[in-house]
């Protein structure tokens, strides 16, 4: 036990006593290391009873991002419990850590919550917090219905590993390839073997090369030293058909929502996060089935943006109102937990349940920092999707137009050549990120200090999330000279409206319906929604701001549960489901849809051969066609919001 002093603040009432590595025993005898932060006076813990805020993480409970929760909440009369997951850090292991597919995560959460509730200092109410994996642990616990789990705030979490994490539209999300090395570098399997740890870090250093070195095989990578993580990689990579493994609770929470605890929840994400579709749909499902109040918050953020202090992502600034940061995040959580864990009548249920940030409305000019002033504003809503949505088909025409007028011509189509050896590069987007370990002698002013950092903190992006002008640069992974705008690539089909005569708001989920054919037995089609800013003095070619994108692997066009290959030249309907967004396309801007067959390295590249996924022996160039005539009206369905 250690005693600490809490930071000075006008609203604090208590000091903090910290109990490090309290071991909580699970039903199978495994003990999980838990740090407890208890309200104290004069260096002695108070008897309570107090409510508890619990965060369960695989990333090290002692990290500052977790300890700062205790610095905020414990002086205000909350016990904070931070726990290392089974097989991670200081907790005991049973040797079956399988990334987010670990089978016992829900049971461990249940047992931890009930242990907390049995303590004499507990008031019997436990709320859970945490982002990403620490949000997964909340959902898994809620599906076990522990009697004393009282409220949850999951932030940026997948809810279906087949659709949101391991795969997407039948393709593999390559951010999960990178993520498994991050989980391997401090795995208990190699905790006492520096040589094996060094191999993992060498693979992280060579991440760009590894992304290009497919197909991956068992025993090829440093993940062989962490067999369960290697197995998960091969499952993510080769298990393309949605089989029984994907439908187990550990991978697919959505199928088990009926057994979810009826408790208050707040669900948060960002439009450029990897999981806005998961979190918005999770909120909508809980709002339908539960009696307790549910809330949704979506900002113009990436995977960690809610806690960030910046109003911008990459080249785009959304204005100071877009910033939450840790202080506001904790203040909003305090209001939520004061109501749910303490019964304070603070009007939470009377507030609108949905708060979204509608991007757009700025000047469109570069600000003093050199970023596009895209702007935006917060707006309260009553439901998701919005009840007043006008679901509007916009048709793709052979002359490149995007309009509400359906095509009337016969036999219209546009074709392109898809070469898997030269895929369309990912430029920003909605993802957690793909990172690499820089060379030890990378240079720069930070190098002299980098040796003092946790190695994970020294990682840098190969591909980062967010909005970017859709043009290749020398810094774009996979780009080649002369670094064209994506709209100029011959393997990208561009469809856009004329300059808008008035503002148009798009808020909600989006689908793209295409009629396609190919020379290959299997190929991919991608779709991307773009806000085309008009030319300015600083951007004479305009600024093509990506909003959301996704993919369909054609062998899964009929079902995720079986493969059906294509016959050369035959026309097939395919549907691409894009994540939701909220954006005001300003007057003078254009709404654009790009269609292609690759988006790398966000998503893996289809070799076009029809061979078993992840086991291809070669690749072939495909001629892919989108049909655009009266009989084949390819279109996007936009969720248009009428002007107030």
C-alpha positions, 0 to 999 in steps of 0.5 A, spaced: 500 500 500 502 506 498 499 513 500 499 519 495 496 526 495 491 528 490 492 534 486 489 541 488 482 542 485 477 546 488 472 541 488 476 535 491 474 533 498 478 527 499 486 524 499 487 518 495 490 511 498 493 506 493 493 499 494 497 496 488 497 489 485 491 487 489 490 480 487 482 478 485 481 471 484 477 468 478 472 462 478 477 458 475 483 460 480 487 465 476 488 471 480 488 478 476 492 484 479 488 490 481 490 497 483 485 500 488 485 508 489 480 509 495 478 516 498 482 517 504 483 523 509 489 524 513 492 518 509 487 513 512 482 510 507 475 512 509 470 506 510 465 509 505 461 506 502 463 509 495 461 507 488 466 504 484 469 506 477 472 500 474 477 499 468 480 493 465 485 493 460 491 489 456 495 495 456 498 496 463 494 499 468 499 503 471 499 507 464 498 515 465 492 514 461 489 510 466 492 513 473 489 520 471 482 517 472 483 516 479 486 522 480 480 525 478 474 521 480 477 518 487 478 525 490 470 526 489 468 520 492 469 514 488 473 508 488 477 507 482 479 500 480 484 499 475 486 491 472 491 488 468 487 482 464 489 475 465 495 473 461 497 481 461 502 485 465 502 483 473 496 478 472 496 471 472 495 467 466 492 461 463 496 461 457 490 463 452 490 470 451 487 471 444 487 478 443 479 481 443 477 474 442 479 471 448 473 467 451 473 468 458 473 476 458 466 476 460 467 471 466 473 475 468 469 482 468 463 479 472 467 476 477 471 482 478 465 486 479 462 482 484 468 482 488 468 489 488 461 489 490 462 485 496 468 489 499 465 493 505 467 500 502 463 499 496 456 501 495 454 495 491 454 499 484 460 499 479 461 503 473 465 501 467 470 506 463 475 505 458 476 506 450 478 501 445 480 494 448 478 497 455 471 498 452 471 491 449 471 488 456 465 493 458 461 490 453 463 483 454 461 484 462 455 487 460 453 480 456 454 476 463 449 481 467 453 481 473 448 483 478 452 489 481 454 492 474 450 499 474 453 503 468 458 503 462 461 508 458 464 504 452 468 508 448 471 506 440 469 499 440 468 494 435 462 489 437 462 484 431 470 482 429 468 479 423 465 486 420 468 491 424 475 489 426 478 482 423 475 483 417 471 488 413 466 487 407 470 480 406 477 483 406 482 483 412 483 490 416 490 490 416 491 495 422 489 488 426 496 485 423 500 491 426 496 491 432 498 483 434 505 485 434 504 491 439 500 485 443 506 480 442 512 485 444 510 485 452 506 478 452 507 473 458 510 468 453 516 472 452 517 476 458 523 473 460 526 472 453 529 478 450 531 475 444 524 473 442 522 480 444 527 483 440 525 479 434 518 482 435 521 489 435 525 488 429 518 486 425 515 492 428 521 496 425 520 492 418 512 493 418 512 496 411 516 490 408 511 485 412 505 489 409 507 487 402 510 480 404 503 476 403 501 471 404 503 470 411 504 463 413 505 460 420 512 460 423 514 466 418 513 472 423 516 473 430 508 472 432 510 464 432 513 466 439 506 468 441 502 462 438 495 464 440 496 471 437 499 468 431 493 463 431 489 469 431 492 473 425 491 467 421 484 466 423 483 474 421 487 473 415 485 466 412 478 465 415 474 469 410 467 465 410 463 467 416 463 460 420 461 458 427 468 461 430 466 468 428 459 467 431 461 466 438 460 471 443 467 472 444 467 475 436 460 477 435 457 481 441 451 483 436 448 476 436 447 476 444 444 483 445 438 480 448 442 478 454 445 484 455 444 488 462 439 493 462 443 498 465 445 506 463 450 506 457 454 512 454 457 510 447 462 514 444 466 514 438 469 519 432 467 519 425 474 518 423 475 512 428 475 505 426 468 503 429 463 509 428 458 504 425 459 499 431 458 504 436 452 508 433 448 501 432 450 499 439 447 505 442 441 504 437 440 497 439 440 498 447 435 504 446 430 500 443 431 494 448 433 497 454 428 501 459 434 505 462 437 511 459 442 510 453 446 516 450 451 517 444 456 522 443 460 522 436 465 527 434 470 529 429 475 524 432 479 518 430 481 513 435 483 517 441 480 523 439 475 524 445 481 525 450 485 529 445 486 537 446 487 538 438 481 541 434 484 538 428 486 532 424 492 532 419 490 537 414 483 539 417 481 543 422 474 543 425 474 549 430 475 550 438 468 547 439 470 540 437 475 539 442 473 535 448 480 533 452 481 529 458 478 535 462 471 535 459 471 527 458 472 526 465 467 532 467 461 528 462 463 522 465 462 525 472 455 527 471 453 520 468 456 516 474 453 521 479 446 520 476 447 512 475 452 510 481 449 516 486 442 517 484 444 525 484 438 528 480 442 532 475 437 532 469 441 527 465 435 523 463 432 529 461 437 531 456 437 529 449 440 522 448 444 524 442 450 529 441 453 529 434 458 534 431 456 536 424 462 537 420 463 543 415 461 550 415 468 553 416 471 558 411 474 553 407 481 557 407 487 555 410 488 558 417 494 561 420 497 554 422 496 552 414 490 547 415 483 547 412 478 551 416 472 546 415 469 547 421 463 544 424 458 544 430 455 540 435 447 538 435 443 535 440 438 529 437 433 524 439 435 518 436 439 514 431 439 514 425 435 521 425 428 520 424 427 526 419 432 523 414 431 523 407 434 517 404 436 519 397 439 515 392 444 519 387 446 515 381 453 514 378 453 516 370 457 514 365 460 521 364 462 522 371 456 525 374 453 524 380 445 526 380 438 524 383 436 522 376 436 515 374 440 513 368 436 512 362 441 510 357 442 503 355 449 499 355 453 504 359 459 502 363 466 504 365 471 499 366 478 500 369 484 495 370 486 493 377 493 491 378 494 488 385 501 490 385 500 497 384 494 498 389 490 505 390 494 507 396 490 509 403 490 516 404 487 517 411 480 514 413 477 511 419 481 506 422 486 506 429 492 506 425 498 502 422 504 504 425 512 502 425 518 502 430 523 508 427 530 506 426 534 507 432 538 513 428 532 516 425 534 523 428 530 529 429 530 533 436 526 528 439 531 522 438 535 524 444 529 523 449 526 517 445 530 512 449 527 514 456 520 512 453 516 506 453 518 503 446 510 503 444 510 510 445 516 511 440 512 508 434 510 512 428 504 512 423 505 508 416 498 510 416 494 514 420 486 516 421 483 522 419 481 527 413 487 528 408 487 531 401 486 525 396 493 525 393 499 521 393 505 524 396 512 522 397 510 520 404 504 516 402 505 509 403 505 505 397 505 511 392 509 512 386 512 518 382 509 522 379 504 522 385 497 523 382 491 526 385 487 519 386 482 522 382 487 522 376 489 515 377 486 510 371 484 505 376 479 510 380 472 512 377 470 518 379 463 521 380 461 527 382 455 533 383 456 539 379 458 545 384 452 545 390 447 551 389 446 550 397 449 547 403 447 539 403 447 535 410 449 528 410 448 525 416 447 517 418 449 510 415 451 510 407 450 504 402 453 504 395 449 499 390 453 497 384 452 493 378 459 490 376 463 485 372 470 482 372 475 478 368 477 475 374 473 470 378 474 474 385 475 481 386 474 487 390 470 494 389 471 499 394 467 506 395 469 512 398 465 519 399 469 525 398 467 533 400 470 536 394 472 543 396 473 548 390 480 551 388 483 557 393 489 561 392 493 556 397 489 550 394 489 551 386 487 544 385 482 544 391 482 539 397 478 533 396 477 531 403 475 524 405 469 522 409 468 515 409 469 508 405 469 501 405 469 495 400 466 488 398 470 482 396 465 479 391 466 472 393 461 474 399 456 478 395 451 473 396 452 472 403 458 472 408 457 465 410 459 462 403 463 463 397 460 464 390 465 466 385 464 470 379 463 468 371 467 473 367 463 478 364 457 476 368 453 482 371 452 482 379 449 486 384 454 488 390 452 492 396 458 496 400 456 499 407 460 505 409 460 507 416 456 513 418 458 520 417 456 527 419 458 533 414 455 539 411 457 540 404 457 547 403 455 551 397 460 551 391 463 544 394 461 537 390 459 531 393 464 525 390 464 518 390 470 514 388 470 507 386 476 502 385 478 495 387 483 497 393 485 501 399 491 499 401 494 498 407 487 500 410 485 493 407 488 487 404 489 487 397 485 481 393 490 477 388 484 476 383 485 469 383 479 466 387 484 462 391 483 460 398 484 467 402 491 468 405 493 462 401 494 465 394 500 463 390 500 469 385 496 475 383 493 477 376 491 483 373 483 484 372 479 488 368 473 491 372 467 494 370 461 498 373 455 498 369 451 505 369 445 504 365 437 503 365 437 496 367 443 497 372 442 503 376 449 503 380 448 508 386 449 511 393 444 512 398 445 518 402 442 520 408 440 527 407 438 532 413 433 537 411 435 544 412 431 547 419 
